[in-house]
Amino acid sequence: MIGYRLTSKNKYSISKLYPLTKGNLFNNLDELIYELKESEKEKNKSNCFKIVNSKDIIIYSFMSLQKSIVLQELNILRKNFKNIVLIAGGPHASGAPEDTLKMGFDYVIIGEGEISLPDLVNKIENNQKIENRIIKGVPIDSFEGYDKIYPLAPIEITRGCPYNCRFCQTPQIFGKNIRHRKIDDIVKIVKNMKDIRFVTPNALSYGSKYATKPNLEKLEELLKKLSEFKERLFLGTFPSEVRPEFINEETLNLILTYCDNKYLHFGAQSGCDEMLKYIRRGHTVNDVLNAIDLCKKNKLMPKVDFIFGFPNETIENRLKSIELMKYIIKKNGTVHAHYFMPLPGTYFEKEKPTELDKETIKILGSMAKKGQISGSWSHQYDSTKKINK
């Protein structure tokens, strides 16, 4: 049996890999345990050598925030099923492969899995020799041939990111090489979707060779084609946020012409130019202000992300972020804020978050009570629980 542990956090990743190996999808641990027990019963009843010696392969994809939950499940699985094979992929496995092996996984795939996962599964099923337990995923050159998605999820249209944000795992997992799915292939996939949404590091970079500036011609070609048969079309909403410096009159005009957006989601991360430069964000506070004003002008609500507690962050840095947040709220926008966490595989993986001062926590709490901001910033990082690579 091949089984995927499906959660609300990994369904986009699983939906791309499941069609390549098939198998079973498990929404909870109880379902998985039941099927493993049934599989063992079938093997015990069978006299067929091939079936008796077949392996049950269970695949996980998870982020570092889900590590403790996954570890609990692995301990239960290992205790009750001695012969299962456990494979891990996703952000935590890619950033901290050695740590992932220590959790109890048999194999870890780093990065992209479309080629490497089916190959690994095939070798396990055929009892072939596997050289390494940590496997570097083979990147796909294009999306051609990878058009099956199940469970149905937003369609990935771009992979790779040219930016070097110190806190982000995306370029470490998918690299800086930009790959776009062809428009005809996108059309084939989304024809049965009522709401068309996308997965991409930056929705407004579609069609751009280096993804450092918009390709208006290619972007309009995509949206115009999809608008011919869609019920509702969204670009620049979760999970396809945009970068603030890509928001201009031309890109907003395309969204207003072809899409059903009521808002536009983008990351500011900080309201301080000094901090933006330090985290290598690649844009300025003025870019954020310009994006906010253009959204307001064009009757699109700006939804803006902020991170508090960056390494070496000062109270002055945070006050500038709060001032920018107040400006966004004044423009009828919304803010999502959360506390910095050092993620495996990033430039900041060995850095400690800066503890937030009481005044900042008080101000954010007051804004939250008024319904002006959402998120989680009260979590203070415990260095004794730091994830080791």
Solvent accessible surface area in square Angstrom, and as a share of the most:
residue,aa,sasa,rsa
1,M,53,0.23
2,I,20,0.10
3,G,0,0.00
4,Y,0,0.00
5,R,24,0.09
6,L,20,0.10
7,T,50,0.29
8,S,89,0.57
9,K,128,0.54
10,N,9,0.05
11,K,86,0.36
12,Y,60,0.23
13,S,39,0.25
14,I,0,0.00
15,S,2,0.01
16,K,41,0.17
17,L,27,0.14
18,Y,30,0.11
19,P,17,0.10
20,L,60,0.30
21,T,24,0.14
22,K,110,0.47
23,G,31,0.30
24,N,60,0.31
25,L,41,0.21
26,F,6,0.03
27,N,95,0.49
28,N,60,0.31
29,L,28,0.14
30,D,111,0.57
31,E,71,0.32
32,L,0,0.00
33,I,31,0.15
34,Y,131,0.50
35,E,62,0.28
36,L,0,0.00
37,K,103,0.44
38,E,54,0.24
39,S,19,0.13
40,E,69,0.31
41,K,113,0.48
42,E,97,0.44
43,K,34,0.14
44,N,126,0.65
45,K,148,0.63
46,S,28,0.18
47,N,154,0.79
48,C,60,0.36
49,F,161,0.67
50,K,163,0.69
51,I,83,0.42
52,V,67,0.39
53,N,67,0.34
54,S,48,0.31
55,K,73,0.31
56,D,4,0.02
57,I,0,0.00
58,I,0,0.00
59,I,6,0.03
60,Y,5,0.02
61,S,10,0.06
62,F,10,0.04
63,M,70,0.31
64,S,6,0.04
65,L,121,0.60
66,Q,30,0.13
67,K,44,0.19
68,S,69,0.44
69,I,101,0.51
70,V,10,0.06
71,L,60,0.30
72,Q,116,0.51
73,E,15,0.07
74,L,0,0.00
75,N,89,0.46
76,I,71,0.36
77,L,0,0.00
78,R,68,0.25
79,K,158,0.67
80,N,78,0.40
81,F,4,0.02
82,K,152,0.64
83,N,129,0.66
84,I,9,0.05
85,V,15,0.09
86,L,0,0.00
87,I,1,0.01
88,A,1,0.00
89,G,14,0.13
90,G,17,0.16
91,P,30,0.19
92,H,0,0.00
93,A,0,0.00
94,S,15,0.09
95,G,6,0.05
96,A,0,0.00
97,P,14,0.09
98,E,90,0.40
99,D,15,0.08
100,T,0,0.00
101,L,25,0.13
102,K,166,0.70
103,M,14,0.06
104,G,23,0.22
105,F,0,0.00
106,D,37,0.19
107,Y,39,0.15
108,V,0,0.00
109,I,7,0.03
110,I,31,0.16
111,G,16,0.15
112,E,7,0.03
113,G,10,0.10
114,E,10,0.05
115,I,70,0.35
116,S,8,0.05
117,L,4,0.02
118,P,36,0.23
119,D,68,0.35
120,L,3,0.02
121,V,5,0.03
122,N,71,0.36
123,K,62,0.26
124,I,9,0.05
125,E,94,0.42
126,N,83,0.42
127,N,107,0.55
128,Q,89,0.40
129,K,162,0.68
130,I,37,0.19
131,E,131,0.59
132,N,97,0.50
133,R,121,0.44
134,I,47,0.24
135,I,37,0.19
136,K,142,0.60
137,G,3,0.03
138,V,72,0.41
139,P,77,0.49
140,I,5,0.02
141,D,132,0.68
142,S,46,0.30
143,F,6,0.02
144,E,112,0.50
145,G,64,0.62
146,Y,56,0.21
147,D,59,0.30
148,K,140,0.60
149,I,25,0.12
150,Y,123,0.47
151,P,34,0.21
152,L,111,0.55
153,A,10,0.07
154,P,27,0.17
155,I,0,0.00
156,E,10,0.05
157,I,0,0.00
158,T,3,0.02
159,R,5,0.02
160,G,2,0.02
161,C,20,0.12
162,P,36,0.23
163,Y,32,0.12
164,N,47,0.24
165,C,8,0.05
166,R,56,0.20
167,F,26,0.11
168,C,36,0.22
169,Q,19,0.08
170,T,39,0.23
171,P,10,0.06
172,Q,69,0.31
173,I,26,0.13
174,F,54,0.23
175,G,28,0.27
176,K,105,0.44
177,N,100,0.51
178,I,25,0.13
179,R,15,0.06
180,H,43,0.19
181,R,5,0.02
182,K,122,0.52
183,I,15,0.08
184,D,94,0.48
185,D,24,0.13
186,I,0,0.00
187,V,15,0.09
188,K,133,0.57
189,I,19,0.10
190,V,0,0.00
191,K,127,0.54
192,N,133,0.68
193,M,18,0.08
194,K,147,0.62
195,D,46,0.24
196,I,0,0.00
197,R,70,0.26
198,F,0,0.00
199,V,35,0.20
200,T,9,0.05
201,P,53,0.33
202,N,8,0.04
203,A,0,0.00
204,L,0,0.00
205,S,2,0.01
206,Y,3,0.01
207,G,17,0.16
208,S,8,0.05
209,K,154,0.65
210,Y,141,0.54
211,A,5,0.04
212,T,75,0.44
213,K,143,0.61
214,P,34,0.21
215,N,52,0.27
216,L,68,0.34
217,E,145,0.65
218,K,76,0.32
219,L,0,0.00
220,E,67,0.30
221,E,86,0.39
222,L,0,0.00
223,L,0,0.00
224,K,115,0.49
225,K,80,0.34
226,L,0,0.00
227,S,36,0.23
228,E,120,0.54
229,F,76,0.32
230,K,47,0.20
231,E,116,0.52
232,R,115,0.42
233,L,0,0.00
234,F,17,0.07
235,L,0,0.00
236,G,0,0.00
237,T,2,0.01
238,F,118,0.49
239,P,16,0.10
240,S,1,0.00
241,E,45,0.20
242,V,4,0.02
243,R,14,0.05
244,P,0,0.00
245,E,54,0.24
246,F,2,0.01
247,I,2,0.01
248,N,46,0.24
249,E,73,0.33
250,E,92,0.41
251,T,0,0.00
252,L,0,0.00
253,N,88,0.45
254,L,11,0.06
255,I,1,0.01
256,L,83,0.41
257,T,83,0.48
258,Y,34,0.13
259,C,17,0.10
260,D,48,0.25
261,N,14,0.07
262,K,162,0.69
263,Y,51,0.19
264,L,0,0.00
265,H,26,0.12
266,F,0,0.00
267,G,5,0.05
268,A,0,0.00
269,Q,18,0.08
270,S,3,0.02
271,G,8,0.07
272,C,2,0.01
273,D,75,0.39
274,E,127,0.57
275,M,6,0.03
276,L,3,0.01
277,K,172,0.73
278,Y,68,0.26
279,I,0,0.00
280,R,102,0.37
281,R,23,0.08
282,G,53,0.51
283,H,12,0.05
284,T,64,0.37
285,V,23,0.13
286,N,108,0.55
287,D,40,0.21
288,V,0,0.00
289,L,53,0.27
290,N,75,0.38
291,A,0,0.00
292,I,0,0.00
293,D,58,0.30
294,L,22,0.11
295,C,0,0.00
296,K,87,0.37
297,K,141,0.60
298,N,30,0.16
299,K,186,0.79
300,L,4,0.02
301,M,78,0.35
302,P,1,0.01
303,K,64,0.27
304,V,1,0.01
305,D,26,0.14
306,F,1,0.00
307,I,11,0.06
308,F,1,0.00
309,G,0,0.00
310,F,0,0.00
311,P,3,0.02
312,N,111,0.57
313,E,13,0.06
314,T,63,0.36
315,I,81,0.41
316,E,110,0.49
317,N,10,0.05
318,R,7,0.03
319,L,75,0.37
320,K,108,0.46
321,S,6,0.04
322,I,2,0.01
323,E,105,0.47
324,L,10,0.05
325,M,0,0.00
326,K,96,0.41
327,Y,66,0.25
328,I,0,0.00
329,I,35,0.18
330,K,159,0.68
331,K,52,0.22
332,N,99,0.51
333,G,8,0.08
334,T,49,0.28
335,V,4,0.02
336,H,76,0.34
337,A,0,0.00
338,H,68,0.30
339,Y,14,0.05
340,F,5,0.02
341,M,51,0.23
342,P,7,0.04
343,L,43,0.22
344,P,5,0.03
345,G,19,0.18
346,T,6,0.04
347,Y,100,0.38
348,F,3,0.01
349,E,32,0.14
350,K,157,0.67
351,E,71,0.32
352,K,126,0.53
353,P,16,0.10
354,T,34,0.20
355,E,127,0.57
356,L,7,0.04
357,D,31,0.16
358,K,179,0.76
359,E,97,0.44
360,T,1,0.00
361,I,58,0.29
362,K,145,0.62
363,I,38,0.19
364,L,0,0.00
365,G,23,0.22
366,S,48,0.31
367,M,10,0.04
368,A,35,0.27
369,K,182,0.77
370,K,142,0.60
371,G,65,0.62
372,Q,58,0.26
373,I,11,0.05
374,S,62,0.40
375,G,37,0.35
376,S,66,0.42
377,W,21,0.08
378,S,78,0.50
379,H,112,0.50
380,Q,61,0.27
381,Y,46,0.18
382,D,58,0.30
383,S,51,0.33
384,T,120,0.70
385,K,158,0.67
386,K,49,0.21
387,I,34,0.17
388,N,107,0.55
389,K,122,0.52
